Amino acid sequence: MSSPQHSPRVNASRATGEGCNPRLADTSQSNGFESDNCADGAEVSPYTTATFSNITFIGPKCYDGFQNTTDYINGGDFFPNNGSSLGKFQSAMQIRRSSHLACFNSVAVGYPIGLIIDGEKGNTAQTARDGQLYLQNIVFAGMDVTGSDANKKYEDQLLTDYDENKKGIFDASQPSFSTTFFLGQLAGRMDQLRPEQHRVLIADTADSSQHAFQSGSKYLWAGEERRAFSPALAV
């Protein structure tokens, strides 16, 4: 019997215009990247095994006045008035549907959620437990929560099961598996930013030269003298 047809994939989010536009979000939620193995989550090969290294994710919370609401995310000057739907911003990384993705030596700042290990379809959480999903030497900063266990779930709560309607059941007294997994990885850490640090070199969205962290920047390292991210942590 042949395996089901599927397309291993990783989608990297890029808003219209130069860099991230905080007024444009996909109707299915915008993430720094989302990774699937196949649409139904089946554990069949070839698995998605993309590797990201030395990546900087800049989220919408780095813009002054950002609000993750439909009133704010209105398309701005890019709204085509053709019936297109907009959504909200979600996470720096959403890994789901049995993906075997890996990410090393990277920084993500300014998203509502850092990491979603989404188990609605497939068995991504078990994939992570089995050491087939790697997130090492990664820093999250300026997130509302470190992790979430479900799509469109903005609270850091442990997913314990699904009901008959495939709706998640959560234990609000425990952190999400996504948070526990992330903080347990080699050099995985979550830093808080002061409000003024959310600006992170994004004063002018038309100038793409301001979208990278410059040498000597302290924006990612609240309360420390540690400065711009260095790829010297390479594995």
Secondary structure, 3 states (H helix, E strand, C coil): CCCCCCCCEEEECCCCCCCCCCCCCCCCCECCEEEECCCCCCCCCCCCCCEEECCEEECHHHCCCCCCCCCCCCCHHHCCCCCCCCCCECEEEEEECCCCCEEEEEEEECCCEEEEEECCCCCHHHHHHCCCCEEEEEEEECCCEEEECCCCCCCCCEEEEECCCCCEEEECCCCCHHHHHHHHCCCCEEECCCHHHHHCCCCCCCCHHHHCCCCCCCCCCCCCCCCCCCHHHCC
